[in-house]
Amino acid sequence: MKLAAKNYTIITGLLFGVFLLASAAHAQDIRTANLVWKIDSAVNLTTNKGVPYHAEIKTFKDKKLIWSQKGGERVSEYTVVRVEGEWQSVKAGGTVTYFLTKEGHPCEMKFERVTGGISITVVYGSAGKSSFLVSTINESTL
């Protein structure tokens, strides 16, 4: 009887370990995964006006970011200078700010999950500030 209880404990422990590994692999930590953020609408935070807007932003761990607009006609690549914040699973709450540069011009993109969903706020410096609402997040194979 003691042997059966011991085997049950070992098997339960192994199954729990496999579950944790599977969960961790699917967690999609924004700083360690390549992710595709699909956007369906935007809000100009200067005027507070919302508009339909379709684009995607690909984050390549904490190395670079590619913003594709107009069905891929307009593609911008940014280099990540630094990242602040923690977001260990895109399914849970979190906030991460990317400090970027493109052709010597600084830019910030703040990714966060809030009560209303997921948003990306972009600060262009003197050019303004916009917020984008994310509809889906997928892991990228690139």
HURASUL-V364783 format. One record per residue. PSI is psi in radians with two decimals (999 if undefined). OMEGA is omega in whole degrees, -180 to 180 (none if undefined). NEAR is the number of other C-alpha atoms within 8 Angstrom. Layout:
# HURASUL-V364783
psi,omega,near
PSI,OMEGA,NEAR
PSI,OMEGA,NEAR
This chain:
# HURASUL-V364783
psi,omega,near
-0.70,179,4
-0.63,179,5
-0.74,179,6
-0.73,179,7
-0.70,180,8
-0.77,178,8
-0.71,178,8
-0.77,179,8
-0.75,179,8
-0.80,-179,8
-0.75,178,8
-0.75,179,8
-0.73,179,8
-0.78,179,8
-0.71,178,8
-0.73,178,8
-0.75,178,8
-0.74,178,8
-0.79,179,8
-0.74,178,8
-0.75,179,8
-0.72,179,8
-0.75,-180,8
-0.66,180,8
-0.52,-178,7
-0.01,-174,6
-0.51,179,10
1.15,174,13
2.17,-175,10
-0.51,-177,14
-0.23,-177,9
-0.02,-179,8
2.72,172,11
2.04,-173,13
2.62,175,14
2.10,-179,12
1.94,180,12
2.33,-175,12
2.37,180,15
-0.30,180,12
2.82,-178,12
2.70,175,13
2.15,173,11
1.95,-174,11
-0.22,175,10
-0.74,-179,7
-0.22,-178,5
0.49,179,7
2.33,177,7
2.58,179,8
2.65,171,7
2.41,-176,7
2.16,-178,8
2.16,180,11
3.08,171,12
2.57,177,11
2.22,177,12
2.17,175,12
2.23,180,14
1.51,-177,10
-2.29,176,11
0.68,-177,11
-0.88,-179,9
2.95,-177,11
2.37,178,12
2.21,-179,11
2.04,-178,11
2.15,-179,13
2.89,177,11
0.82,177,8
0.46,179,8
-0.04,178,7
-0.53,-179,7
1.91,-178,8
2.24,179,9
2.34,178,7
2.29,-179,9
2.53,174,10
2.34,179,10
2.14,177,13
-0.81,175,9
2.87,179,8
2.35,176,10
2.44,176,7
2.97,179,7
2.42,174,8
1.60,-172,13
-0.36,177,11
2.18,-179,11
-0.25,177,12
-0.29,179,5
3.07,178,8
2.67,178,10
2.93,179,12
2.29,175,11
2.33,177,13
2.19,175,11
2.23,172,13
2.06,-168,12
2.90,171,13
2.50,175,12
2.02,-180,10
0.73,177,4
-0.07,-180,5
2.21,-179,6
2.70,179,10
2.63,175,12
2.45,173,12
2.11,-179,12
2.07,179,12
2.26,179,11
2.58,172,11
2.12,179,13
-3.14,-177,9
-0.72,-178,4
-0.07,-179,5
-2.62,-178,8
2.33,178,11
2.73,173,13
2.07,178,12
2.22,-177,12
2.24,177,11
2.03,-178,10
0.17,-174,10
-2.26,-178,8
-0.27,-179,4
-0.21,176,5
-2.96,-175,9
2.33,179,12
2.74,176,12
2.39,-179,12
2.44,179,12
2.23,-176,12
2.29,179,14
-0.69,180,9
2.74,175,7
2.24,178,9
2.67,176,7
2.37,-179,9
2.51,177,8
-0.09,-179,4
999,none,3
